[in-house]
């Protein structure tokens, strides 16, 4: 029986853009992921008071 081995790679967000209709994330491996905000009701109905929020991945992972 053959088994497929894959290498797990950590990919991090380089840029996140939220518009009225979608969220788009540019990854450090040059891919871009986009999804409609309708999939994320808390973002869709959220307030724009955190427009300039910066996320620190390492800090969030320690919690």
C-alpha positions, 0 to 999 in steps of 0.5 A: 500500500502506498502512502502519500507523504506531505510536508506541512508548511506554516503560511502567514498572512501578510495583508488583510483587506476587509471591504463592505462585501468580502475579506481578502488575505494575502499569504506570504507564499504569494497566494490570495484567499478571498471570502464573502463577508456573508460567511462571517456574520460577526464581521459583516455586522461589526463596527469599523472602530478597529480599522487600524487594528494590527495583529501580532501572530506570535502574541495570539498563539501564546494565549 
